[in-house]
Every structure is written in structure tokens, then in C-alpha cells.
């Protein structure tokens, strides 16, 4: 081989490698298990392997922890007890509007401990747009997300009874089984900071017939065979399929009413026949987001860390609005319990995120952030004060007046789709009044601050943040 031929071959090889690198999907770098190997000796935080599109209404996750446990998935766990609809932005805040499905084989077991199945990370694929795990009970679960819905596929082994168990989680819930329509509909009312009248309505559409069904409750784990409907504390349902069945289920939820859940299912999953199609659409959504940030240098491991972190930075805040007939945008407000038109966002603790998360979003997503800033003003009008940690409405958690930092940074970065006069008027009210949540909204120390120019300690706890 001549020197000229060698150089040409090397050039074409490098060109091919560069072309391959450019074509590689950025979402393939993401490992959603990053951050799940957390324990008290390491940190006071935890993440879960979120299955979601960017800034969704609902996300999905496997569940290794007990119902109500903020550490819903931990890497060291060796059993899974369900696959949940989730919204949790912090293990300390807990989750809300949760329900789960769990495949059970052989004998019907409904209790979360008894139905739990072993698993191995070697048999687990964890990506933003697709999750798959082979369980020790012989069943395999796959999940793909949309903004307000989820698409699951359960593959059951031959020669064993095949069940899906729907768990209503904590507090109260209601279920209705519709065998002819291959549906389960219902609602859940759970979460630490939810309003009394709050409900999340869901609809599940299956593509395989039920051979048996019933309801159950998760306090004593009693079942009622052939029962079609029930409501109360921890109510759930179970359905049975033929052994060896591969069943897909489309799931959609609404905070407004059951009819909206039905509409959302059609809007978001009506165009997809398989989990693979739903996953491909979610993958495209993530690649579009990641393509806004391109980095140079570093190793493949560095890129994996970077895009795994960028994934987390594009999950919260969650959308809280829904799409009605004729494209109307509206939402149930957790601030005043009424239905309003427009946008609303939630699930974020500004105490932790005003320094970096929101400034980044203001750069990457200015249109969305303009809507977000207006929704902060709307929340202030509906509740009397800006939210500090919305989960989904006011929680009384954390202190300070950090919403003004969000609004100021957005304005400084060119997001100008809200009224600055309304912001200043709302902020003056914020710093000169004490809210119902004490230090979490308003300023409980405002009289001393305006009189002295500072907040005295120990008269006021955590004074430097107030």
C-alpha cells in the first residue's frame, strides 16, 4: 500500500467515524438509573428511573419501595412491586395521583409484598423513552411515555396463570371494570399536599380480553371475584388473561374529569398501535430537546454523564394543563379548586432550583418559560401568594420569596410575555404580608425587616433566608 493510498483510507475511515458520531442519537447517552444508587451514607436525595417525555404531565417508574415511600426506586433493591404513574419531584415531598400495575403469574397475589417479583439490572433497560425489565416471575414489562399518557406491554409466560393487579396506592380510590370494552376506569385521591376535592381520573384500554376479574383493597388485601366496581380506602382491581398472553394497555389520566381522560387517551395514543411506536415518538422528542445543547471534547463517559444530567434538567416543572375539545387549553387549579383556561406548571421547589435550573430553562425554552411565568402570576391571583414549592399546589414547604427570582431572571433573559407591573405589585404584596403558610409564602418577618432593615435572629428562625 502506498503512502497516498494509506492516507486516503485513513481519511475515509475518520470521515465515516465522524459521520457515525453525528448520527448517534443523543438520547442513547442517557442512563435513567443514574442517581438511583443513593443511601443515607451518600446523600439525602434520590432519583428514580423516570420514563417520560420532556416536561410531561405524568411520568412512569418501576416501584421497589413501599406504597407512600418517597424512595420509590433504589438501585440496591432486588424486587419490583409495581409500575407507577408518578409526579414526585423530591423524596421528601412524596408523590401524588399515583396508581400502579403489576404483572403476577401463577397464584393471584394482590398485596404489594406478596406480589413483588425479583429482578436483575442485567435484565433491565432504562431510557427516557423506553423501559423494559424481565421479572423473576417470568413476566416482562415494557413502558413508553407521552405527555399525559403511558403505553405498557406485559408478556406473560406460557403454562402459568396471568394477572395484572391495579393498586390504588394510599388514601382513597375507585375502580370500574368493563370486560366487554376491555377497560378499567377510575380515580385516585392520594398525596400529602393535595386539596380535599382533588382527584386524578384514569382510563386503561387493553388489547386482549379478560378471562376473569375482580376488585380488592390494599389495607387487608381482600379480593372480591367478579366484582365490577368499588370505591373507598385503597381500592384496586385485577384482571386475568390466558397464559402466554402478550397484552398492551394504553393509560391516560386527567385532573379535570373522566371524559377528559378518555379524550386524552385518544389524543395521545390513538395514533399508536404498539409500544414501539410510542417509544419512537418519545425518543424523537428527547433528541429534539438534546439537540439544543451540543458539547465538544470529553470522553463517551463524559457525554453519558452530561446528557443524563440534561435529561433530569428537562423533566421538571411538570405541565398541569390539559387539551380539551377543539384544542382548548385548560386546567384544574390546585390553588382554588376551580377550572381555568390557559397554562399551569407545578412540581418544583424554587428554594432549590432558582439558582440554576430556571436560568437554564429560560435559555433553552423561552416560549415555555413565558407561559410558566404567566402561570405564576395566575397562581398568585388564585391563592393570594406566589407558590414556593408547588406539589401540585401550595405545600408550606421551604421559605423565602424565590418566585420573584424566577420572574426577574426570565425578564433579564428576554422572556417578556408577562406584565412586569403585575409582578411588582404582586411582589410588594408578597413581602409586606404574612401568608397562611408562614415563612413559605409572604414574609412573616416583614414588619421587623422594614423597621430594622434586616430580619433579627433568634426572633425569626432561618432569618437570613427571609
N, C-alpha and C positions, 0 to 999 in steps of 0.2 A: 504494500500500500504506500503510495506517495504521500509526502507531507501535505500537499494540497488536498488530496482526497481525504486524508485523516481530519484536516481542519474542517472541511465541508461536512463530513459525517458528524463531528463533534458539535458543529453549529446547529445542524438539523436536530440532533438529539436534545440540545439545550432548548431549542425553539419548541420542540414537542413537549418537553417538561414544563416550560413556561406556559404553553397553551393549556396543558392539563391543570396546572395550578390555578389559572384564571377561570377555568370551567368548574372547578370544585365548588360544590355548594357550601356556602359559609355555615349554614345550619349544621352541617356534618361535623363541625368542630365542637359543637355544644354537647356537654355531658350534664344532664339534669340531675345526676346523682351527686355532683359537686356540692359540698356543704351539708350533706346528709349524715356524714360520719362525725356527728357532734355529740359531746357528752360534757358533764359538768366540769371535768378537769380541763377541758379545752375552751369552752365558751358558754355563755348563757343563751345562745341563739341556736336556730336550727332551720334548715330548709327542707323541702320535700321535692320529689321528682315531678315537678309540675308538667302537666300535659295541657297545653293551651296555645292559642294564637296571641299575638301582641295585644296587650291591654284589653282582655276579654271582660265579659260579664261573669261568666263561670269558668272555672278551671277544673281539672280532674287529677286524681292522685291515688296510687295504691295506699292502703292503710295498714300499718303494722301496729300502731298504738291503739289503746282502748278508746271507745267512744267518749268524746269530750276531752281527750288528752291533746294538749297543744303540740306535743311532739308526735305528730301523726304518722311520720315515717322516719325510722332511724336505720342507718346502714348496718348496724350490728344485729338487728333483729333477724330472726330466721323463719318467721311465719307472717303471712298476709291474711287479714280477716275481712277485707272488702276493698272495693274500688269506688272512691267517693267523688261527689261533686263538692268542690272546695272554693273558699274565698279567703282563707286565712293569710293575713299579711305579717303576723308575728305569733310565735307560740304562746307569748304572754297574753295576747288578746283573745286567743281561741278562735273558733270558726263559727259560722252561722249558715243557715239554709243548706244543711248537709243531709244527704242520704247516700246510701251505698248499695251496690250489687255485689254478690259473691257467688261464684260457681261452687256447688257442692256435689260430690259424687258418692254413690253407694247409699248409705243411710242418710235420711234427711236430718241435718243438724242446723238449727237456726241461731242459737246463741253465739255471740261473737268469739268466745273462747273455743267452743266445741267445733265450730265450722272452720276455724283458721287452718290454713294449709301451709306446709313447709315450702320454701323456695330457695333458690340459689342465685346469686348475682351473675353466675356464669350463664344462666338461662334467662337473663333479663336484658332487654333493650330499652334504654331510657333516653328519648329525644323529645324536643319540644312538641313535635308534630305527630309522634308515634311512640306508643309504649307497648311492650309485649313481655309477658312472663309465662313460663311453663311452671305450673304448680305441682307440688308433690302428690296431690290427689288425682293427677292425670289430666286435669283440665288446663287449657291455655287461654289467657285473656289478652286481647288487643284493644287499644283505645286510640281514637283520633279526635281532635277537637275542632269546634268552630267558636264564634264569639259567644253564643248563647246556648250552645247545644253540645252534645257529645255523641260519638258513634262507637259502639263497642261490638266486639265479636268474641264469642265464647265457643271454644272447640272442646267437646266432651269425649272421653274415651269410650270405646265400644265395650259392651258387656257390663256396664255399671249404670245404675240409675243416675239421671242427670237433672239437677235442680239449679235454679237461680233464686237466691234469697235477697229480698229487698229489705233493708234495715232503715227504720225511720229515725235513727240516731237518738239524741237526747230530747227531752221535753215532749211536745205533742206532735201528732201526725195523723193523717188519714189516707186510706188507700181504697181504690176500687179496681177490681179485676174484671176485664171484659174479654172473655175467652173467644167469642166469635170474631171480635175485631183484633185479637192478638195484642191487646193493650193493657197497660196498668196506668191509671191516673191517680193523682192525689196531691197532697200538700204536706209541708213540714213547717214547724214553728220551733226553731232552736237557735241558740246563740246567747251570749252574755248581755249584749247591749242592744238587743232588738226591741222595737216598740211592741206594746201589748197586742195590737191588731195585725202585726206583721205575719205574712205567710209567703212561702215560696211554693207555687203551684207547678207540678211537673206532669209530663206525659211521656210514656215509654211505648214505642211501637216495635214489636217483634216481627221477624220474618219467618218464624216457624210456629206451628200450632202447639198449644199446651195439651198435655195428656192428663194432667192433674194440677190442682191449685189449692190455695187456702190462705188464711191470714194468721198472724201471730203477733205477740207483744214481747218486747225485749226486757221487761222487768223480771218476769219469771220464766220467760222463754216457752210459753204455752202456745200451741198451734190449734187452729180450728179448720179442719179439712173441708173443702168445698164451699167455704165462706167467701162471698164475693166482695164484701165491703166492711170496713171497720174504721173507727177513729178513736183517739184517746192517747194515753201516755205510751210512747214508744211503739206505736203500731206499725206493722210491716206486712209484707206479703211474700209468698213463694209460688213459683210455677215449676212444673216438671215437664221435661222433654224426653223424647225417645233416646235410648243410649246411642252414643256416637253422633249425636246431633251437632251441627255447626250452626249456631244461631247468632244473628246480628240484631242489635237493638239500637234504635235511634232515641235519644233522650233530649228533651227541651224543657226549659223552665221559665217561669215568669213571676215577677213580684206583683203583677197587676191583677190578673185573673186567669182561670183555666183556659178561656178562649184564646188569650194571647199566647199561652204555652203551645196550644195546638197550631196557631198561626206561625209561631217561631219555628216549630219543628219543620213545617213545610218550607218556610223561607230559607232556612239554613241547611237543611238536609234533604229537601225534596229533590234536588238535582243530583244526589249521590246515591248510587246503588250499593257500593261496597265501602268498607273501612279504608281500603287502599285509596280510593278516590278522594275521600275526605282528608286523609293524611297528606296526599299530594297537594291539595289546595292549601292546607295549613303550612306545609313546607315552603310553598311559594310565598306565602305571607311573611314568613320569617326571613327568607332570603331577600325579600324586598326591603325589609327593615335593616338587616345587617349590611346591605349594600350601601347604606348611607354613611357607614363608617369603615374606611379601608385603612389598614395598617401595613407598615413595611418593616422588614427586618425581623429578628427573633426566630425562634425555632417553632416547629409544629406544635410542641407542647405549650409554648407561649401563646400561640394563636388559639389553642384549645381553651386555655385559661381566660384569654381576653374575651372570646365570643361566648363562653359560658357565663361570664360576668355580665356581658352586654345583654344576654338573654334575660337575666334577672332584672336588669335595669329597664326592661321593656315589658314587664308584667303588671306592675302597679304604678299608678292607681287603676282600679277596675272601672270600666264603664258601668253605669247603673240605669241606663235608659234603654228603652225597647222600641221596636219598629212596628207600628200598627198598620192598619189597612191604608192603602194609598201612600205608604212611606212616611206616615206621620210619626214624629219622634216624641215620645212621652215617657213619664216615669212615675213610679210610686215614690213619694218623698219620705224617708225615714226621719225627717226633721219635723214635719207637721202632719204626717199620715194622710196627705191628700195626693191626688193625681195632678201633675203639672205637665205642660208641654215643654220640649227642649231637651237639654243635655244635663246629666248629673254624673259625677265621678265619686268614687269612695275607696275605702280600704287603704288608708295611708296615714301614718303618724308623722306629721310635719316636724315634730321635735327632732326626728332622726333624718329627715330627707330634704329639708330646706337648703342645706349647705351644698349638696352635690347632685342628688337625684333630680330635683326640679330644674336647676340650671342646665343640666344635660338635656332634659326633655324640652326645655324652651328652645334649645338649639336644634335638636333633631326633629321635633314635632310641633312647630309653631302654630299650625292650624288647630290641632287638638288642644294645645295649651291655651289658646284663646277661648275655646269652648269651656275648658276647665276653669279658667279664671272667672268667666261669667257665672259658672255653676257655683263657685264660692260665694259670689255676691247673692245669688239666688238662695243658697243655703242660709246665708246671714239674714235675709229677709224672712225666711220661713221659720227660723228658730230664734232670731234676735241677736245671735252672735255668730262669728265665724267658727267653723269646726277647727279643732286642734288635732284630734285623732278620730277620723270617721271610720266606723266599723259596725254597720254601714252608716249610721247616723252619729250623733254626739255620744261620746263614751265617758267623758270626765277623766280621761287618762292623759297624762303629761300636762305640762304647764307652759306658760308663755303665750305670745300672740304671733305665732310664726306664719299664719296665713298672709299677713302683710308682707313678709319677706318673699313669699311666692309671687304675690301680685307685683311687688316692686321689681323683682328680678325679671319677670316676664315683660314688664313695660320697658325696662332698660335694654332688653334684648330685642326690642322691636315688635313685641306682641301687643297690639294696640286696639284689639277688638272689644274692649270693655271701657266703661265710663270711669275715668280717674277721679272725677268729683264724687261719684258714689263711693269709691274706695276710700277716699279721705274722710268722708262723712261717716262711713261705717267704722273706720279705724278710730276716729275720735270717740265714737260711742264705745268701742271695744276697750279703750284704755282709761275711760272715765266712769266705768260701771263694773260692778261685780256680777258675774253670771251665776246661774244656778249650780254650775259645776265647780265653783270656787276658782282655783288657780288655772283650771283647764279652759275656761273661756271668760272673757272680760279680764279685769285686773283687780283682784280683791284688795290689793295694797295701794290703789290709785290715790287715795287721799294723802297718805304719807309721801308718796312719790312726788306729787305736785307741790306739797308743802315743804319737803326737805330736799328734793332733787335726787333722792335715792330711796331704796326700799330697805328699812332697818332690819337687822337680824339681832337677836332671835325672835323678834316680834312676828316676823313673817318667815316661815320655813322656805328654803330654797330661794332666798331673796334675790340673789344675783341674776336669776333667770326670769325674774318678774319685773 
